[in-house]
């Protein structure tokens, strides 16, 4: 008598769905500020320079809390840490609607950023535990794409809610969504597949075999900072993220107002145009996850499989963004900006996979460290651009002449990103380890 082979349960896909839902809400709450910005500036009397610092205050706290919250996940597990993170940022999303002036808005957005800081490092840690290296690029791309879809929906949903109930109640609605996610995640998720009641032996064995040779136990020993700081790939990946974060933060903060002031687009249409730009970026991210895994399994190996598409994506971002500044049609210009966003976001799955690979067993903390470096671009970008706009205004510039000279700086940043990506080698794991697959066609 033949004993039937037990099929693996699919709990790991439930884990992936929870992470995707979390990152969707992450960007829903983050990106809505850009669409609400012009109304908030007008009501609270905030200049472009100070509004740039409102946008930047989020990134400042995001940078400061990235490593500690990533480390908490390494030490204590991601279940409790992620639950607390989402509750915190959801509370300050709702409190944004209670801002009564510049300083209260700065404080609330700073604390909002502190809440969001640990979400991606802890997501990377969860994926490393629940998914093998062979499919992690696709899993990370799915999570990142969902994140970008949250950003895609945010501008036009925000505008629709603001038209219906005003900007203050819009933030309260968004805050409630995250609170619901946190409750469900805490009840269902477990840090270890072995302890999840819904996994069967076949799925546990599948997960264990897929991560064989990788150390995913909690990291209690000190982080080897001397090795970290001497790793060229840690710095290269961090600086590559600077170029991506700077451009993306420009698009989610100032682009809706650019469309309205420089291109003569209505507030309602600017929401749809912005959503199209960010949606195209989401497509690039999804495609990038499939592509980086395919390249890595093929002749490109782990060296170029994780980096080639990022080099090409950065080149596309530079060419398309520059082209958008050379056309008069708002529709064509938006289409080219969308192509630039595609180029930025096709790099993201490569970055996640390469950063996770380079980090070794300290993935929460080191992923957070590299993302922290990258988000210096997130701090500088909106603050710089707000000040730039006021300088142009003082010089008598209006319309496109006021806005577009600043965009050329981001074209240059994308070209710098090309060079950085060409130098990254994800096979160089911090502290050694990270065994090379026997079939890797690109040996170290």
C-alpha positions, 0 to 999 in steps of 0.5 A: 500500500502506497502512503500518500505524500503530504503536500506542504501547507501554504502558510508562508504565502499568508506571511507574504500577504500580511507583509504586502498588506503592511507595506501597502498601508505604509506607503498609503500613509506616507504618500498622502502627505504630498497630495495634501501638502498644497492644501495644508500649506495654504491653511496653515500658512507654511512656505515652500522652504518650511514645507520641505522640512515638514517632508524631511522631518519624516526622513530624519526620524526614519534614519535615526530609528532605522538601526534600533528597530531593525536590531530589536527584530534581530534580538526579540523577533519581528512579531511584537516589533512589527505590531508596535511599529504599525500601531505607532505610525498609524496613531501619528498618521491620524494625529496629522489631522490635528496639527494646528501650525508649523511646529506641531506638524513638524513634531507629528511627522517626525514621530510618524517617521520614527514609527515607520522606520523599522518596518522594512528591516523587519520585513526583510528579516521575516522573508529571510526566515520564511523564504529560501534565497532562490525565491526571495527576490520574487517575494521581496519584489511582491512586498515592495510592489505592494508598497508602491501600489499603496503609493499609487492609490494614495494620491487619488484616494487622498484627493477623493477623501479630501474633497469629501471630508477634508484633509484632517479627517482623511488622515484619521481614516488612513490611521484606522486602516493600520490599526486593523492590520496590527491586530490581525497580524499579532493574532496570526503571525509567528516568528518561526515556521516551526511554532506556527500552528497552521504549518505542517511538517512538509512545509516546515521541511520545505522552508528548512531545506530552502534556507539550509546553510543560512543562519536565521537564529536570533543574533544576540552577539554584538554587530561586527561594526569594524567589518561592517564599516570596512565593507565596500558593498555596505557603502555602495548599496547605501549610496545607491539607495541615496540616489533612489530615495532622493528621486522617489521622495521628490515624486511623492512630496513635490510632484503633485504641486509641480503639476499644478503650478508648472504644468497647469494641471488641476488638483484632481487631475494631479492626483491621477497623474501622480498615481500613474507615475507611481503605478508605473514604478510599481510595475517596474518593481514587480518585474524587477523581482522576477528579473533579478531571480532569473538573472541570478539563476542564469549565466549572470550569477549572483554578481551581475544577477543582482546588479545588472538590471539596477545599472540599466534602471538607473540609466533609464531614470536619468534619460526619461527624467531629462526627456520629461523636461524637454516636452511641453505636453503635460501628458507626455511629460508625465509619461516620461516621468513615469518611465523614470519612476519605472527605472528607479523602482526596477532597482529596488528588488535588486537592492533588497536581495543584495542588501539581505545577502550582504548582511548575513545573519545581522540582516535586521540591523545591517539592512537598517544601516544601509537603508539609513544611509540611503534615506539621507537622500530622503531627508535632503531631497524635499528640504533642498527642493523646498528651499530651491523653490523659494530661491527661484521665487525670490529671483522672479522665476515662475512656472516651469522656469521656477521648478525645472532647473532643480529636476536636472540635479536628479538626472545627475543623481541617477547617473551616479547611481549607475556607477555605484551599482556597477561596483556592487558585488553581493557575494561579499557577505559581512563577516563571511558566511553566506555559502555560495551555491554549488551551481553558481555560474559566477564564482567569487 
